[in-house]
Amino acid sequence: LKILTFLNIDIRGFSALSKKIGPQRTVAMLNHFFMTMGDIVFKHQGIVDKYLGDGFLAVFGAPVASATDADNAIAAALEMQTALPAVNDYFAGEFDRPLAMGISIHTGEAVVGNIGFEKKMDYTVIGDSVNVVFRLQDRTKSRPNSILLSEKTRLAAMNSILDLREVGTYNAGVNLGELTIYELVGRQTRGRTGP
């Protein structure tokens, strides 16, 4: 088992939007969105683990873990938030409303490895912690363009002074118990000011 930080990003209202703009524009829009947000993940030492239709799961800490994995995920999420208006400008006039998204972040144990069989093998992650990041994603639906993170990520973020708003608790089951959930409003890096 490894301690990893997971980031899930998801486009809001995607099904209705894709029906409206048709398959070709949907693919173009998704590819541009994934390129923009995926580049941010890699810039902050994360990897995109898997695409999930209108979103993706990113992992910080695999294959090599570092003490700043949670900080890197938080920095990536805030940069994604900042990048969204430019994505919307790129598609200006094509959609009747701007794209909105939700981001969730959780830190915890997972199994990492090549999973599958010889015809289809993926380097991927499995475990309770992966489920938690998806449950947190559900909570972002009532908060467009928000970043929600778990108490575990808050505690793991060593180099950041986080501006957080508590939004409730989530019972993550027998193994993980009750987790406090926070909305991330901003951060400062310890020792210097700025995002």
N, C-alpha and C positions, 0 to 999 in steps of 0.2 A: 504493500500500500504506500502511496505517496500523498503528501499534502500538496494540493493544487488549488489555484483560484480559477473559478469558472465564470465566464461572462457570456450571457445570452442576449442577443439583440434581435428584435422582432418588429416588423412593420405593422402598424395598426390599420385595420380596415382593408386588408390586402385583397380579400376575395372579391369584394364589391368593386374595388378599383380595377382588378385584372379583367373582370367581366366587361367593364366600361371601355377599356383601352385595347382589348384584344390580345391574342397570344404574342405576336411579334413585339409590340411595344412593351408588354409585360416582361419579356426576356431581356430586352434592352435596358429597361428601368432597373430590373434586379441586378443585372451585371454591373451597371454603373454604381448602384448602391453598394453592392458587395465589394467592388474594387476600392471604393472610397473608404468604407469602414474596415475592410480586411487589411488595407495598407496601414491603417492606424494600429491595428492589432500587432502586426509584424514590427512596426516602428517601436513599439513598447515591449518587445521580446515575448510576445505571445504567438500562438499558432491557431489557425482556424481548424477546428477538429472536424466539424461536419456542417453541411448546409441543410437547412430544415425548411424547405419551401420558401417562405418569406423572411427567413432569418438565418442565423448561424450560431453555433456554440464555439466559443474560443476558450483556449486553455493557457494559463500562465503557470509555468513550472515544469513543463514537460517538453522535450525529454530531460532537460537539466533544470533543477530547482534552484531558486535563489531567495535570499531574505527579502527581496523587494517584489516578489510576485504579486502580492495583493496591491501594493502601491502602483505597480505597472498597470494592473487591470483598472484601477480607479482612474489613473491618468488617461488611459485609453478611452474609457467611458466618457469622461469630460470632454476629450477632444472630439469624440463622435458627436456629442451634443452640439459642439461648436461647428462641426462640419455639415450638419443637416441643412442649414439654410442654403449653402452652396449647391447641395444636391437638388434642393427644390428649385433654385435659380436655373439649374441646368435643364430642368423639365418645365420651365415657366410657360404657362399657357396651355400645357397638355392635359393637366389634371384640374378638376374643378375645386380641389382643395389641396393644400400642401401635404406632403407625406409626413406622417407622425410615426414615432417609434417608441419602444420601451426597452430599457436595458436593466438586467438583473445581474448581481454579482454575489457569489458565495465561495467561501474557502473551506475545504475539507478534504477528507481522505477519499481516494479512488484507486481503482485498479487501472493501470495503463499498460498497453501492449498491442501486439499485432493480433487482431481477433478476426476470425472468419475461417476460410478454408482455401486450398491452393488456387481456386479460380477467382476468388474475391476476398482479399485480405485488406483490412483497414487498421492503421495505427489509431487507436481510439481509447476512450475512457468509459468506465462503467462504475456504478456504485450509488449509494444513497445521496451523496453530495451532488451528483449530476441531477437527480430528481428534484432536489431542493431548489437549484437555480431555475428550473422550469416552473416550479410552484411560485417562486417569487415573481417570475415573469407574468404570471396570471394577475398578480397584484398591481402591475403597472398599467393594466387596461383602463383603470379609472383615473390614471394620472398621465395624460399624454406627454411624451418626451421626457419622462422622469427616469432617474437612475435609482433603483432600490438595491440596497445591500444588506447582508445579514450581519449579525453581531460578530460572527466568526471572522468575517472580512474586516470589520472595524478593528478588532483586536489584532489581526495579522498585519495591518498597515502600520509599519514601524516608522516610516520616514515622512508621514503626512499628518498635518493638523487638519482634521476633516470638519467641514461645516455640515452638520447632520440634523435632520428633523425626524424624530421617532414617529413611525406610522402604525405600530401595532406589533403583534406577536404572531408566530406561526409554529404550530406543533409539527415538528419534523419526524415524529415517530419515536419508537422505543430507543433507537440507537443515538439519535441526536437531540431529542427532547425539544423543549420550548426555545425558540429563537426570537430575539427582538429584531425587528426589521426597521431600517432607516432609509429615508430619502436623502440622497447625496445632493447637497446644494452647491458645494464648492470645496476647494482644498488649498492649503499652502504646504510647501515643502519645508520640512524642519530646517532651520538655519538660514532660510531666505524666504522672501515674499514672492508672490506671483502664483500662477496656476501650475 
